[in-house]
Amino acid sequence: MKPVLRWAALALLLGVALAATAIDALPFKDAAQEVRFQNLTRQLRCLVCQNEDLSDSNAKLAQDLRYEIFQQMQAGRSNAQIKQWLVDRYGDYVLYKPPLKPSNYALWFGPFVLLAIGAGGVGIYLRRRAQPQAATGFDEDEDW
C-alpha cells in the first residue's frame, strides 16, 4: 500500500472516531423519547459554539446540557418546562427562536432597520450623483 493511501486511511479512521465522540449513549425508554430528545436539542443553541445547535455540538457544556435535558425528560418534565429551565438559567439566547419581547427587539428588527438605513444611503447617493454639478468657473472644453 502506498504511503499516501495509508495516511488517507488513517485520516479517515481518525475523522470517524472524532465524529463518533459527539454521540451520547443515553438509555432512552423508546424510539419516541429519542426523537423527542433530538427535536428538543435541535431547538436549543450551544452556548459555547453559538452557531451550532445543542444536538450537534461537541463542547463539554453541550454534553452536560444534553445529559441534563435527558434527566429532566426521565423525570417527566415537558419540553416547555425544560426550555423554561434553560431560559431561566441562560437567558433567551439559548433558544434558536427567542420570543418577541422588548428586551430583544434589536435582535428581531435590527437587521431590517440596518437594511433600510443602507437603502436610504444608497438612494441619497444616487440622487446626488444624478443632479447636475454646480459651476466651478472652469470650462471643461478649454485647453490649458
N, C-alpha and C positions, 0 to 999 in steps of 0.2 A: 504494500500500500504506500502510495506517495506521501511524503511529509505534509503536503498541503491538505490532502484529504483527511489525514489523521487530525490535523488541527481543526479543520472544519467540523469533523465528527465530534471532537472534544468540545468545541464551542456550542454545538447543537445540544449535546447532552447537558452541558452546564446551563444553557438557557432554559431547558425543560425543567431542570432541577430547581432553578430560581423561580420559575413560574409556578411550580407546584407548592412553594412555600406560602403563597398567598391564599391557598385554600385552607379553610378552617375545618377540622374534622369534628363537627358538632353532632351529637346524637339526637337528631330530630325524631319526633314521635311518628310522623308520617310524611309523605311527599307534599301534602298540602301545607304543612307547617314550614317545610323548607322553602316552598315557593313564596309563602308569606314573608319569610325572613329575607329572601333575596329581593323581593319587591320593596320591602321597607328600607333595606340598606342601600338600595339604588336611589332612594329619595333623599338620602342624607349625604352631606358633604364631609369629606375627610378634612379635619381641622389642620392637619399638617401639610397635606399635598395641595389642598384648595381647589385644584382643577379635576379631582377625581372623586367619584362617589365612594361611600364607605365600603361597598362590596368589592371594589377593585383595588383599594389601597393596600400597600404592604407595610405601611407605617405601624409602629408598635401601638400608638394610640388608637389607630383604626382597629387593630386586632382586639385591643381591650374593649373598645366600644361595641364591636360585633359580639363579643362574649357577653357583655352586659345586656345588650339587646336580647340575646338568646336566653339569658337567665330571666329577664322580665317576661319574655314570651312564655317560658315554662311556668312562671308564677301566675299566668292567666291575664296579664295586662293587655289591653287593646293597643292597636297601632297609635291611636290618638294619645293615649296615656304615655306611651313610650316616647313619642315625638315631643309631648309637652315636658316630660322629664329632661330630655336633651336640650330643649329650648330654655328651660329654667336654669340649666347648668351652663350652657354655652352660648345662649342668645339665638336670635333668628338666623344668624349666619350659618348655622348647622343645617338649615333647610335649603334644598335647592330651589324651592318655590316659597320664599318668605311671604307672609301675609301683608296685604296693603294696609299700612297704618302710618301716621305722621312721622314716626321716627325713621322710616325708611323710604320716604317719598323720593329722596335723591336717587336711591337705588332703582326705583321704578321709572321715574320720569327724567332723570339726569341725562341719559343718552338722547332722548328726544329734544330736550332743551339745547344741548350742545349741537345737535344736528340743525336745529332751527337757527341758532346763532351763526353757525358756519354757512348755512344757505343765505342768510341775510348779509353776511360779509361778502360772499361771492356776488350777490345781487348788487350791492353798493359798488363794489369794484368794477363790475361790468358796466353799470350805468355811468360811472365817472369816466370810464375809458371810452365810451361811445360819444360823450359830449365833446364838441369842438374845443380845442385848446385856446386859451386866451392869447392874444397877440403879444409877442415878446419884443417887437420892434425890429426884428431881423427878417429879411426877406429870404426865404429858403432858395429861391431861384437865383439869387445874386451870387456871383462868383467872388471869391476872395482873392 
